[in-house]
Amino acid sequence: MHHSREGLLAVHAAVLIFGFTALFSKLLSLPALEITFYRSAVAFLVIAIYVAYKKQSFLLDNPKDYLMAGLLGVLLATHWVSYFYAMQVSTVAIGVIALYTFPVITVFLEPLFHGEKPHGADVIGSIAVLFGIYLIVPDFSFDNSTALGVVAGVFSAFMLSLRNIMQRRFFSRYSASQALLYQSLVVVLVLFAFIDAEMASIDDRQWLLLILLGVVFTALPHTLFAHGLLHLKAKTASLIACVQVVYAAVFAALLLGEWLTTNVVFGGLIVVSAAMYESFPKRKV
């Protein structure tokens, strides 16, 4: 009971902070890849200091765990880049709504790790999600910025779902800070070769936002969420995380003036409802 309550508090706090994180896709005038690189570099430094302060080990138990940390880091890098890109080419709300197809994706992926098949209700949930996306993007074309944002957001959702499942299954014996330490390092190493902008070209305001993003809106919430995953099932955490859609949409409307259209509201409600249904613990019959 204590562990469950601890996990719930950690995930709820993380989700509230994540609601603000989406705004940085618009506040920063950098490409999604460079935002991800710099936020990860800042997050890595902060978490490394924290791990040293807590006297936790910087080493993993065996060589296979380093390979798994590398894979989780690649998945996280791909998720972050595509997520910020989705919001940059469309809106914060559309990017976040598309991301929250990941609980539905999770129910299809998670059984594969147990040799099971998805249930019929999960198929119905997927059809509902597709209908919700159709309402958001009735004219589906890659020339349409909304469609491009949805595609990038759904791809980001797939990466996030896979990373969450694999972290819980193969990396859960490590602390949340150790897990994010290695994953953020891998993100930096993977993206370094693709960085075009020189550090000197980033002004003071951008640096301040990047540091804020890396410390308060990356290291903190991802550590909290990863900690929550140690005590909760991935589907339970996904259910709570659905509230992020509301937070992000409200913050974007109030702070960025990105008000929602009727189609986005109804489509978003369908997607989030399906996500919440899939995330809710099912009774065994």
DRENBADREN-153127 format. One record per residue: x, y, z of N, C-alpha, C, O, CB in turn. Coordinates in steps of 0.05 Angstrom, whole numbers, padded with zeros to 5 digits, always signed. Last residue first. Glycine has a CB too. Example, Ala and Ser with C-alpha at 12.3 -4.5 7.8 and 13.67 -1.06 7.14 Angstrom:
// DRENBADREN-153127
+00257-00045+00142+00273-00021+00143+00258+00001+00157+00268+00023+00161+00282-00012+00114
+00264-00114+00156+00246-00090+00156+00264-00066+00156+00285-00066+00169+00226-00089+00181
END
This chain:
// DRENBADREN-153127
-00240-00242-00316-00265-00257-00316-00259-00286-00322-00278-00303-00323-00285-00246-00336
-00209-00188-00283-00206-00214-00295-00232-00229-00293-00245-00230-00272-00183-00230-00283
-00217-00120-00296-00223-00143-00279-00220-00169-00295-00228-00170-00318-00252-00141-00268
-00165-00074-00315-00189-00091-00322-00193-00113-00302-00173-00124-00292-00186-00102-00351
-00145-00009-00300-00142-00037-00294-00168-00053-00300-00190-00045-00291-00134-00042-00265
-00142+00037-00354-00155+00029-00329-00153-00001-00324-00157-00017-00343-00185+00037-00330
-00121+00045-00403-00103+00046-00381-00115+00037-00355-00101+00029-00336-00093+00074-00378
-00164+00043-00437-00144+00022-00440-00125+00022-00416-00114+00001-00409-00128+00027-00466
-00192+00089-00419-00204+00062-00417-00183+00040-00418-00184+00021-00403-00225+00059-00440
-00155+00129-00432-00162+00124-00404-00174+00097-00400-00169+00083-00381-00181+00146-00393
-00156+00125-00487-00131+00121-00473-00136+00115-00444-00123+00097-00432-00113+00146-00475
-00209+00138-00498-00199+00111-00505-00173+00105-00490-00169+00082-00481-00194+00109-00536
-00207+00191-00480-00226+00171-00468-00217+00143-00473-00217+00126-00456-00254+00176-00478
-00170+00213-00516-00163+00211-00487-00181+00192-00473-00173+00177-00454-00165+00239-00474
-00198+00208-00564-00172+00196-00561-00165+00192-00532-00156+00171-00523-00150+00213-00574
-00245+00238-00553-00247+00209-00561-00220+00195-00556-00220+00173-00545-00256+00206-00590
-00224+00288-00542-00240+00274-00522-00242+00244-00528-00240+00228-00509-00268+00287-00520
-00201+00300-00592-00184+00297-00569-00198+00282-00546-00186+00265-00533-00174+00323-00558
-00246+00307-00623-00227+00286-00630-00210+00279-00606-00204+00256-00601-00210+00294-00653
-00269+00352-00597-00283+00326-00598-00265+00303-00604-00267+00281-00592-00305+00328-00619
-00225+00390-00602-00237+00383-00576-00251+00356-00577-00246+00339-00559-00258+00405-00568
-00217+00391-00657-00195+00382-00640-00206+00374-00612-00197+00355-00600-00174+00404-00637
-00266+00412-00675-00257+00386-00683-00236+00374-00665-00236+00350-00658-00247+00387-00712
-00266+00464-00651-00286+00444-00643-00277+00416-00650-00281+00397-00635-00313+00450-00656
-00199+00485-00632-00222+00484-00650-00241+00463-00641-00234+00445-00625-00213+00480-00680
-00168+00518-00577-00175+00493-00591-00199+00498-00609-00218+00513-00603-00182+00472-00571
-00117+00569-00578-00144+00559-00570-00152+00536-00588-00145+00535-00612-00164+00582-00572
-00062+00589-00561-00069+00568-00579-00096+00556-00570-00097+00535-00556-00047+00546-00580
-00038+00628-00528-00061+00636-00545-00069+00615-00565-00082+00622-00585-00054+00661-00559
+00000+00616-00492+00008+00619-00519-00014+00628-00538-00009+00634-00561+00020+00593-00529
-00027+00615-00442+00000+00627-00444+00009+00632-00473+00025+00650-00478+00020+00609-00430
-00077+00591-00450-00074+00614-00433-00048+00629-00438-00048+00654-00437-00076+00606-00404
-00067+00548-00485-00088+00567-00491-00083+00593-00476-00086+00615-00487-00116+00556-00485
-00027+00520-00458-00022+00531-00485-00042+00552-00493-00035+00572-00505-00022+00508-00506
-00054+00505-00411-00031+00522-00409-00025+00535-00436-00018+00559-00438-00006+00506-00400
-00094+00471-00434-00102+00495-00419-00078+00515-00417-00082+00539-00422-00111+00487-00390
-00062+00431-00457-00081+00446-00474-00089+00473-00460-00090+00494-00473-00106+00430-00480
-00034+00410-00413-00020+00423-00435-00038+00440-00452-00030+00462-00460-00007+00401-00453
-00077+00390-00380-00058+00411-00370-00045+00425-00394-00045+00450-00395-00036+00397-00353
-00100+00352-00415-00116+00375-00405-00097+00398-00396-00101+00421-00403-00134+00367-00382
-00057+00317-00422-00070+00329-00445-00085+00354-00437-00084+00375-00450-00089+00309-00459
-00047+00298-00371-00028+00317-00383-00040+00331-00407-00033+00354-00412-00003+00302-00390
-00082+00258-00360-00089+00285-00351-00071+00306-00362-00078+00330-00363-00089+00286-00320
-00056+00212-00374-00075+00223-00393-00083+00252-00386-00091+00267-00403-00099+00206-00395
-00027+00193-00331-00013+00211-00349-00032+00224-00370-00026+00245-00381+00009+00197-00364
-00061+00156-00308-00057+00182-00295-00045+00202-00314-00053+00226-00314-00038+00178-00270
-00054+00115-00347-00081+00126-00341-00078+00154-00328-00092+00173-00336-00096+00107-00322
+00000+00104-00344-00010+00115-00368-00038+00128-00364-00044+00149-00375-00012+00094-00390
+00003+00079-00294+00017+00105-00298+00006+00119-00323+00004+00144-00323+00047+00101-00300
-00025+00033-00308-00035+00051-00287-00023+00078-00290-00037+00098-00288-00029+00039-00260
+00009+00010-00347-00018+00018-00355-00031+00037-00334-00045+00056-00341-00036-00006-00358
+00054-00003-00318+00056+00017-00339+00029+00028-00347+00026+00051-00353+00071+00005-00364
+00042-00008-00247+00042-00019-00274+00043+00003-00295+00034+00025-00290+00018-00038-00279
+00085+00021-00198+00060+00018-00211+00063+00004-00237+00085+00004-00249+00047+00046-00215
+00136+00025-00178+00116+00016-00160+00088+00012-00172+00070+00002-00160+00114+00036-00137
+00168+00043-00219+00179+00022-00202+00158+00010-00184+00160-00013-00175+00202+00032-00186
+00140+00086-00239+00139+00060-00254+00151+00037-00238+00144+00014-00244+00153+00063-00281
+00157+00126-00204+00129+00116-00203+00126+00089-00217+00112+00072-00207+00110+00136-00214
+00207+00135-00224+00205+00124-00197+00177+00112-00193+00173+00091-00181+00210+00147-00176
+00194+00157-00273+00209+00131-00273+00207+00118-00245+00204+00094-00243+00238+00135-00280
+00171+00204-00254+00154+00185-00269+00168+00157-00269+00154+00137-00266+00150+00194-00298
+00214+00229-00229+00190+00222-00214+00173+00201-00228+00163+00182-00215+00173+00248-00210
+00248+00234-00272+00257+00218-00249+00233+00210-00232+00231+00187-00223+00277+00234-00232
+00218+00267-00303+00224+00241-00313+00234+00223-00291+00229+00198-00291+00244+00243-00336
+00214+00315-00271+00190+00298-00277+00196+00270-00287+00182+00251-00280+00173+00312-00297
+00273+00329-00265+00254+00325-00243+00230+00307-00251+00226+00287-00238+00244+00352-00233
+00295+00332-00317+00307+00315-00296+00287+00309-00274+00284+00286-00266+00331+00329-00284
+00254+00367-00342+00263+00342-00353+00274+00323-00330+00262+00302-00325+00286+00347-00373
+00240+00414-00317+00219+00401-00334+00229+00376-00349+00215+00365-00366+00210+00421-00354
+00284+00431-00287+00257+00430-00274+00237+00413-00290+00220+00399-00279+00246+00458-00271
+00329+00421-00324+00329+00416-00295+00301+00411-00284+00295+00389-00274+00342+00439-00280
+00316+00432-00378+00333+00409-00371+00330+00401-00341+00330+00377-00334+00361+00414-00377
+00286+00479-00375+00275+00455-00387+00290+00430-00378+00277+00410-00371+00275+00457-00417
+00325+00513-00353+00299+00509-00339+00286+00483-00349+00276+00467-00333+00280+00533-00343
+00362+00511-00394+00370+00502-00367+00345+00496-00351+00343+00476-00337+00387+00523-00353
+00331+00534-00435+00342+00507-00438+00350+00495-00411+00345+00471-00406+00366+00507-00457
+00321+00585-00416+00299+00567-00420+00308+00538-00422+00295+00520-00413+00284+00575-00446
+00374+00604-00415+00358+00603-00390+00335+00584-00393+00329+00568-00375+00348+00631-00383
+00386+00602-00469+00401+00586-00450+00385+00583-00424+00385+00561-00412+00429+00598-00445
+00351+00640-00489+00348+00613-00497+00362+00594-00478+00352+00572-00472+00358+00609-00526
+00372+00686-00465+00344+00678-00458+00340+00649-00466+00327+00634-00451+00324+00696-00474
+00423+00689-00487+00420+00684-00459+00392+00675-00451+00389+00657-00434+00427+00710-00443
+00426+00653-00552+00427+00677-00534+00420+00669-00505+00413+00646-00499+00407+00698-00544
+00468+00614-00589+00444+00613-00572+00446+00636-00552+00465+00637-00536+00442+00585-00557
+00515+00614-00615+00493+00627-00629+00467+00627-00612+00447+00639-00620+00488+00612-00655
+00550+00585-00584+00553+00614-00583+00529+00628-00597+00524+00652-00591+00579+00623-00597
+00540+00533-00599+00531+00542-00573+00531+00573-00571+00514+00585-00558+00548+00530-00550
+00516+00525-00666+00538+00528-00646+00527+00540-00620+00508+00555-00620+00560+00545-00658
+00472+00479-00696+00475+00505-00684+00499+00505-00664+00501+00487-00648+00450+00514-00669
+00472+00424-00710+00482+00444-00728+00489+00471-00715+00510+00483-00720+00462+00449-00751
+00477+00358-00690+00474+00385-00681+00487+00405-00700+00511+00402-00706+00485+00388-00652
+00485+00305-00700+00465+00318-00717+00461+00348-00709+00445+00361-00721+00439+00304-00714
+00520+00283-00665+00529+00284-00693+00510+00300-00710+00517+00308-00732+00532+00256-00704
+00489+00282-00617+00512+00300-00620+00520+00304-00649+00526+00326-00658+00536+00290-00604
+00451+00243-00609+00443+00267-00624+00467+00286-00630+00464+00304-00646+00422+00282-00609
+00477+00203-00580+00464+00196-00605+00459+00221-00622+00462+00221-00647+00437+00182-00600
+00495+00230-00534+00514+00217-00552+00502+00212-00580+00515+00215-00600+00525+00191-00540
+00446+00246-00511+00466+00266-00519+00486+00254-00539+00492+00267-00559+00482+00275-00494
+00422+00196-00502+00408+00216-00519+00429+00236-00529+00429+00243-00553+00386+00230-00504
+00457+00174-00465+00455+00162-00492+00442+00181-00511+00450+00183-00535+00439+00135-00490
+00446+00207-00422+00473+00207-00434+00472+00195-00462+00485+00206-00480+00492+00190-00416
+00394+00194-00411+00400+00221-00420+00427+00223-00433+00432+00238-00452+00397+00241-00397
+00402+00140-00394+00386+00146-00418+00391+00174-00429+00393+00178-00453+00356+00142-00412
+00433+00145-00348+00444+00131-00372+00428+00138-00397+00440+00141-00418+00444+00101-00367
+00397+00175-00316+00425+00184-00320+00436+00171-00346+00447+00185-00363+00442+00176-00296
+00351+00146-00313+00351+00170-00330+00379+00180-00335+00384+00192-00356+00334+00191-00317
+00370+00104-00279+00358+00098-00306+00360+00122-00324+00368+00121-00347+00329+00088-00303
+00386+00131-00233+00405+00116-00249+00395+00110-00277+00411+00112-00296+00412+00089-00235
+00336+00152-00217+00358+00170-00224+00379+00156-00240+00390+00168-00259+00370+00183-00199
+00307+00106-00204+00298+00124-00226+00320+00142-00235+00322+00147-00259+00274+00140-00216
+00350+00048-00195+00335+00071-00185+00327+00089-00209+00339+00087-00231+00351+00088-00165
+00340-00017-00222+00356+00007-00218+00338+00030-00209+00315+00031-00216+00372+00014-00244
+00304-00056-00234+00320-00059-00209+00338-00035-00203+00349-00033-00182+00337-00085-00210
+00281-00047-00283+00267-00037-00259+00283-00040-00234+00276-00028-00213+00241-00051-00256
+00294-00062-00333+00312-00043-00320+00301-00034-00294+00311-00014-00282+00316-00019-00338
+00258-00096-00359+00286-00103-00360+00305-00085-00344+00328-00091-00341+00295-00103-00388
+00205-00077-00350+00210-00106-00352+00240-00112-00348+00247-00133-00335+00201-00116-00378
+00207-00021-00350+00195-00035-00327+00203-00065-00327+00208-00076-00305+00165-00033-00328
+00231-00012-00399+00244-00003-00375+00233-00018-00350+00248-00026-00333+00240+00027-00371
+00195-00034-00435+00221-00046-00432+00235-00037-00407+00250-00053-00395+00238-00040-00457
+00151+00002-00428+00148-00027-00423+00175-00040-00418+00178-00056-00399+00134-00040-00447
+00174+00051-00441+00162+00047-00415+00160+00017-00408+00167+00009-00386+00135+00060-00413
+00190+00043-00496+00210+00049-00475+00199+00044-00447+00213+00033-00430+00219+00079-00477
+00140+00035-00520+00161+00014-00521+00182+00018-00499+00191-00001-00486+00174+00012-00548
+00116+00085-00511+00104+00060-00501+00125+00038-00499+00126+00024-00479+00081+00052-00519
+00151+00119-00539+00147+00122-00510+00136+00096-00498+00145+00087-00477+00129+00145-00504
+00145+00102-00592+00171+00101-00579+00169+00102-00549+00183+00088-00535+00188+00124-00589
+00090+00113-00599+00100+00086-00602+00127+00083-00588+00131+00063-00574+00102+00079-00632
+00090+00169-00593+00075+00152-00574+00085+00123-00575+00087+00110-00554+00045+00153-00580
+00118+00185-00638+00130+00190-00612+00116+00173-00590+00130+00163-00572+00127+00219-00605
+00079+00170-00675+00105+00157-00676+00119+00160-00649+00131+00141-00638+00122+00168-00699
+00040+00208-00660+00034+00179-00657+00060+00163-00658+00063+00144-00643+00015+00169-00679
+00067+00256-00674+00059+00250-00646+00053+00221-00641+00060+00211-00620+00035+00267-00640
+00074+00251-00729+00098+00253-00712+00091+00246-00683+00106+00233-00669+00110+00281-00714
+00019+00251-00743+00036+00228-00750+00061+00228-00732+00069+00207-00722+00045+00230-00780
+00003+00302-00724-00009+00277-00713+00008+00253-00718+00012+00236-00701-00037+00273-00725
+00034+00336-00755+00037+00336-00726+00026+00311-00713+00037+00301-00695+00023+00361-00714
+00014+00325-00805+00042+00319-00800+00047+00318-00770+00062+00302-00760+00060+00341-00813
-00038+00344-00799-00034+00316-00804-00005+00308-00798+00000+00287-00786-00040+00309-00834
-00027+00399-00792-00040+00384-00771-00036+00354-00774-00030+00340-00755-00070+00390-00771
-00005+00413-00841+00012+00414-00817+00000+00398-00794+00014+00386-00777+00017+00443-00809
-00010+00380-00900-00026+00391-00879-00010+00390-00853-00002+00368-00844-00053+00375-00876
+00020+00351-00933+00022+00380-00937+00006+00395-00915+00009+00419-00912+00011+00388-00965
+00005+00301-00922+00030+00309-00909+00036+00339-00915+00055+00350-00904+00053+00292-00919
-00064+00295-00906-00043+00299-00926-00018+00309-00912-00020+00324-00893-00052+00319-00949
-00129+00286-00893-00103+00275-00886-00084+00278-00909-00086+00264-00929-00105+00246-00877
-00177+00321-00870-00163+00321-00895-00134+00313-00891-00116+00329-00886-00164+00350-00908
-00190+00314-00816-00207+00302-00836-00194+00301-00864-00200+00283-00880-00233+00318-00838
-00161+00310-00761-00149+00314-00788-00167+00301-00809-00160+00279-00819-00120+00301-00789
-00197+00303-00719-00177+00324-00717-00165+00330-00744-00160+00354-00750-00154+00315-00698
-00227+00260-00737-00240+00285-00731-00221+00308-00730-00227+00331-00738-00256+00283-00705
-00186+00221-00740-00199+00230-00764-00214+00257-00760-00213+00274-00777-00219+00208-00774
-00175+00214-00686-00155+00227-00703-00167+00237-00729-00159+00258-00739-00132+00207-00709
-00223+00187-00672-00216+00213-00660-00195+00228-00676-00197+00253-00679-00206+00209-00632
-00217+00141-00703-00239+00159-00709-00233+00187-00697-00239+00207-00709-00265+00148-00698
-00172+00119-00677-00170+00126-00706-00193+00145-00714-00188+00164-00729-00171+00101-00723
-00196+00109-00627-00173+00128-00630-00170+00137-00659-00167+00161-00664-00147+00115-00620
-00233+00070-00641-00242+00096-00630-00221+00117-00633-00226+00140-00639-00251+00093-00600
-00199+00029-00655-00216+00041-00676-00227+00068-00667-00229+00086-00683-00240+00022-00682
-00177+00019-00605-00160+00029-00627-00176+00041-00649-00168+00062-00660-00143+00006-00638
-00221-00002-00578-00208+00023-00569-00191+00035-00590-00190+00060-00593-00192+00018-00544
-00228-00049-00607-00249-00028-00608-00237-00001-00599-00244+00020-00611-00273-00036-00590
-00182-00075-00590-00185-00069-00618-00206-00047-00622-00203-00029-00638-00194-00094-00634
-00194-00081-00536-00171-00065-00544-00172-00057-00573-00164-00035-00581-00145-00079-00538
-00235-00117-00538-00241-00090-00528-00218-00071-00536-00223-00047-00541-00246-00089-00498
-00209-00164-00552-00227-00151-00571-00233-00122-00564-00235-00105-00581-00253-00166-00574
-00140-00163-00530-00168-00170-00528-00185-00154-00548-00176-00134-00559-00178-00164-00499
-00077-00185-00559-00095-00164-00549-00124-00174-00548-00132-00191-00564-00093-00139-00567
-00045-00245-00535-00057-00230-00557-00075-00208-00545-00086-00211-00523-00073-00248-00575
+00020-00264-00507-00009-00262-00507-00018-00246-00531-00002-00235-00546-00019-00250-00481
+00074-00265-00492+00064-00286-00510+00034-00287-00511+00022-00308-00516+00074-00313-00502
+00092-00223-00465+00083-00245-00449+00071-00268-00466+00060-00287-00456+00062-00236-00429
+00105-00185-00500+00126-00192-00482+00118-00216-00464+00135-00228-00450+00134-00168-00464
+00056-00176-00523+00077-00189-00539+00100-00199-00522+00113-00218-00529+00087-00171-00561
+00026-00145-00487+00022-00174-00488+00043-00189-00504+00048-00213-00500-00005-00180-00501
+00048-00093-00499+00054-00106-00474+00049-00137-00475+00065-00152-00465+00038-00094-00452
+00026-00075-00549+00055-00082-00546+00060-00100-00522+00075-00120-00524+00072-00058-00545
-00027-00063-00540-00020-00082-00562+00009-00092-00559+00015-00114-00566-00024-00068-00589
-00026-00029-00498-00041-00054-00494-00037-00073-00517-00042-00097-00514-00071-00047-00492
+00004+00014-00520+00015-00003-00499+00001-00030-00496+00013-00051-00492+00014+00012-00472
-00030+00039-00554-00008+00025-00566+00004+00005-00545+00012-00017-00552+00014+00044-00575
-00062+00062-00516-00074+00043-00534-00052+00026-00547-00055+00002-00550-00091+00057-00555
-00025+00097-00492-00037+00075-00476-00050+00054-00493-00049+00030-00486-00058+00087-00457
-00011+00131-00537+00008+00110-00527-00005+00090-00508+00005+00068-00507+00031+00124-00514
-00040+00171-00554-00049+00146-00565-00031+00124-00553-00037+00100-00558-00046+00146-00596
-00018+00217-00535-00033+00201-00517-00049+00179-00530-00069+00169-00519-00052+00218-00501
+00005+00243-00578+00022+00228-00560+00006+00209-00543+00015+00187-00537+00039+00247-00543
-00040+00270-00597-00029+00249-00613-00011+00231-00596-00011+00206-00599-00013+00260-00637
-00044+00309-00556-00066+00289-00561-00056+00265-00576-00062+00242-00570-00089+00303-00576
+00004+00337-00564-00001+00322-00539-00023+00301-00542-00021+00279-00532-00007+00341-00515
-00004+00359-00615+00019+00342-00609+00015+00325-00584+00022+00301-00584+00044+00359-00605
-00050+00389-00606-00051+00367-00625-00027+00348-00620-00031+00324-00621-00050+00378-00654
-00032+00427-00567-00054+00409-00561-00054+00385-00580-00058+00362-00571-00080+00424-00563
+00010+00455-00594+00016+00439-00570-00006+00419-00565+00000+00396-00559+00018+00458-00546
+00005+00445-00666+00000+00460-00641+00007+00442-00617+00010+00418-00620-00029+00470-00639
+00051+00434-00714+00022+00437-00711+00017+00456-00687+00024+00479-00687+00008+00410-00707
+00106+00435-00713+00093+00437-00739+00063+00440-00737+00050+00448-00757+00100+00412-00755
+00115+00431-00657+00126+00454-00673+00112+00457-00700+00107+00480-00709+00156+00451-00677
+00093+00383-00642+00081+00408-00632+00091+00432-00647+00076+00452-00649+00088+00411-00602
+00127+00347-00669+00098+00346-00673+00085+00372-00664+00067+00382-00678+00086+00323-00658
+00177+00359-00647+00172+00365-00675+00142+00366-00680+00133+00383-00695+00186+00344-00693
+00171+00339-00596+00175+00368-00599+00169+00376-00628+00158+00397-00633+00203+00376-00591
+00166+00284-00611+00146+00297-00595+00147+00328-00598+00127+00341-00603+00148+00290-00565
+00213+00271-00637+00188+00270-00652+00165+00284-00638+00148+00295-00650+00180+00241-00658
+00249+00277-00593+00252+00293-00618+00226+00294-00633+00217+00315-00642+00274+00281-00636
+00230+00240-00555+00231+00268-00549+00233+00285-00574+00219+00305-00576+00256+00274-00532
+00234+00189-00583+00208+00199-00572+00209+00229-00567+00191+00243-00576+00202+00185-00545
+00288+00186-00593+00269+00187-00615+00242+00198-00606+00229+00213-00621+00266+00159-00627
+00308+00184-00540+00316+00206-00559+00296+00209-00581+00288+00231-00588+00344+00200-00570
+00284+00137-00522+00277+00162-00509+00284+00186-00527+00269+00205-00529+00291+00165-00482
+00309+00099-00554+00280+00102-00555+00271+00129-00544+00253+00142-00554+00267+00079-00540
+00362+00107-00537+00355+00112-00565+00325+00116-00568+00315+00133-00583+00364+00089-00583
+00357+00091-00483+00365+00118-00490+00358+00126-00519+00349+00148-00524+00394+00122-00485
+00345+00037-00489+00325+00055-00476+00331+00084-00483+00313+00100-00487+00324+00050-00446
+00394+00020-00511+00369+00017-00526+00348+00036-00515+00334+00049-00531+00359-00011-00526
+00429+00031-00468+00433+00043-00494+00408+00043-00511+00401+00062-00524+00456+00030-00509
+00409-00003-00429+00408+00026-00424+00412+00041-00450+00399+00062-00455+00430+00034-00404
+00421-00052-00454+00393-00044-00450+00390-00014-00445+00372-00002-00455+00381-00060-00426
+00476-00049-00451+00464-00051-00477+00434-00043-00475+00424-00029-00493+00466-00079-00489
+00482-00049-00396+00492-00026-00411+00479-00026-00439+00472-00005-00450+00523-00027-00414
+00463-00100-00384+00448-00076-00375+00457-00051-00389+00441-00033-00393+00451-00073-00344
+00502-00133-00403+00476-00133-00416+00460-00109-00409+00444-00098-00425+00461-00158-00410
+00544-00127-00365+00546-00115-00392+00520-00114-00407+00515-00095-00422+00566-00131-00408
+00516-00112-00299+00528-00130-00319+00528-00117-00346+00513-00098-00351+00514-00157-00320
+00502-00070-00264+00509-00096-00254+00524-00114-00274+00541-00129-00266+00484-00110-00244
+00532-00005-00274+00510-00024-00276+00520-00052-00269+00544-00056-00267+00497-00023-00304
+00557+00052-00237+00561+00028-00253+00536+00010-00252+00522+00009-00232+00586+00012-00243
+00550+00090-00202+00549+00099-00230+00552+00075-00248+00549+00077-00273+00572+00119-00235
+00511+00082-00143+00532+00072-00161+00528+00083-00189+00505+00085-00199+00531+00042-00162
+00500+00138-00099+00491+00115-00114+00512+00106-00134+00530+00122-00141+00464+00121-00129
+00506+00182-00066+00525+00160-00064+00515+00134-00077+00520+00112-00068+00533+00154-00035
+00477+00226-00072+00463+00204-00058+00481+00180-00055+00473+00159-00043+00438+00196-00074
+00514+00255-00101+00506+00265-00075+00493+00242-00059+00498+00240-00035+00487+00288-00078
+00515+00226-00149+00540+00228-00133+00533+00236-00104+00544+00226-00085+00560+00248-00145
+00463+00235-00166+00472+00208-00161+00497+00208-00144+00499+00191-00125+00477+00193-00188
+00465+00292-00173+00447+00280-00154+00455+00251-00146+00455+00244-00123+00418+00279-00165
+00502+00296-00214+00508+00309-00188+00491+00296-00167+00500+00291-00144+00503+00340-00190
+00473+00270-00254+00499+00259-00246+00507+00270-00218+00518+00256-00201+00521+00266-00267
+00429+00304-00260+00425+00277-00249+00451+00265-00239+00452+00251-00219+00411+00259-00269
+00455+00348-00283+00440+00351-00258+00437+00324-00245+00441+00321-00220+00412+00364-00263
+00476+00326-00331+00494+00338-00311+00480+00340-00283+00492+00334-00263+00502+00366-00320
+00428+00309-00357+00449+00290-00349+00467+00301-00328+00474+00287-00308+00466+00282-00374
+00401+00357-00366+00390+00337-00348+00411+00317-00339+00411+00310-00315+00367+00322-00362
+00436+00381-00403+00431+00394-00377+00421+00373-00357+00430+00372-00334+00411+00417-00380
+00430+00343-00444+00457+00349-00433+00454+00362-00406+00469+00354-00387+00472+00368-00452
+00376+00346-00455+00387+00321-00445+00414+00325-00432+00421+00313-00412+00389+00301-00467
+00371+00397-00475+00356+00391-00450+00367+00365-00438+00369+00363-00413+00325+00387-00456
+00403+00392-00521+00411+00410-00499+00396+00404-00473+00408+00405-00451+00407+00439-00507
+00373+00354-00552+00402+00350-00545+00410+00367-00521+00422+00356-00502+00419+00358-00569
+00322+00376-00557+00326+00351-00543+00354+00347-00535+00359+00337-00513+00317+00328-00562
+00334+00422-00587+00322+00425-00560+00326+00399-00544+00333+00400-00521+00291+00431-00563
+00353+00397-00633+00372+00412-00616+00361+00417-00588+00375+00418-00568+00380+00438-00629
+00306+00373-00653+00330+00357-00647+00349+00371-00628+00360+00359-00610+00344+00349-00673
+00272+00417-00661+00265+00397-00641+00289+00380-00633+00293+00374-00610+00243+00379-00652
+00308+00480-00669+00295+00456-00679+00291+00435-00657+00304+00436-00637+00312+00443-00702
+00291+00538-00628+00310+00518-00638+00295+00495-00650+00272+00490-00642+00329+00509-00615
+00267+00577-00597+00268+00580-00627+00289+00562-00639+00302+00570-00658+00274+00609-00634
+00221+00561-00546+00248+00560-00556+00248+00561-00586+00232+00548-00600+00262+00534-00547
+00166+00563-00541+00181+00584-00528+00210+00585-00539+00223+00606-00540+00181+00580-00498
+00148+00516-00566+00141+00542-00578+00159+00565-00567+00165+00584-00581+00112+00549-00574
+00166+00476-00534+00168+00472-00563+00162+00498-00578+00172+00502-00601+00148+00451-00572
+00152+00491-00483+00179+00498-00492+00183+00493-00522+00202+00503-00534+00199+00482-00476
+00103+00469-00472+00104+00497-00481+00131+00505-00492+00134+00524-00507+00097+00516-00457
+00110+00418-00452+00102+00421-00480+00105+00450-00490+00110+00454-00514+00074+00412-00483
+00118+00426-00397+00141+00420-00414+00135+00425-00443+00152+00434-00458+00149+00391-00410
+00071+00431-00370+00085+00456-00377+00107+00451-00397+00114+00468-00413+00097+00468-00352
+00058+00378-00363+00039+00396-00377+00051+00422-00385+00043+00433-00405+00015+00401-00358
+00098+00357-00332+00098+00351-00361+00080+00370-00376+00085+00376-00399+00091+00322-00366
+00079+00372-00282+00102+00386-00293+00104+00381-00323+00111+00400-00338+00128+00376-00279
+00036+00335-00278+00031+00364-00276+00054+00380-00288+00050+00399-00303+00027+00372-00247
+00065+00287-00281+00046+00294-00302+00039+00324-00302+00037+00336-00323+00020+00277-00299
+00094+00287-00232+00108+00287-00258+00089+00296-00281+00098+00312-00298+00118+00259-00265
+00053+00283-00195+00070+00306-00195+00084+00309-00222+00086+00331-00233+00090+00305-00172
+00032+00231-00208+00015+00255-00210+00032+00281-00211+00026+00299-00227-00004+00256-00185
+00078+00199-00198+00068+00201-00225+00050+00226-00228+00051+00240-00248+00052+00176-00233
+00084+00205-00142+00106+00212-00160+00096+00216-00188+00104+00235-00202+00126+00189-00160
+00035+00187-00122+00043+00215-00117+00064+00223-00137+00064+00245-00148+00052+00218-00089
+00038+00132-00138+00016+00150-00148+00024+00179-00145+00020+00195-00163-00009+00144-00133
+00082+00113-00109+00082+00114-00138+00062+00132-00150+00067+00147-00169+00078+00086-00149
+00062+00118-00057+00086+00132-00065+00088+00135-00095+00095+00156-00106+00111+00118-00054
+00020+00082-00060+00014+00110-00055+00038+00128-00063+00035+00149-00075+00008+00115-00025
+00049+00034-00068+00030+00043-00087+00023+00073-00084+00022+00087-00104+00004+00026-00085
+00080+00031-00021+00093+00034-00047+00074+00044-00068+00082+00060-00085+00105+00007-00055
+00039+00025+00016+00056+00048+00018+00070+00053-00009+00072+00075-00019+00078+00044+00040
+00017-00024+00000+00000+00000+00000+00017+00025+00000+00012+00044-00015-00019+00000+00024
END
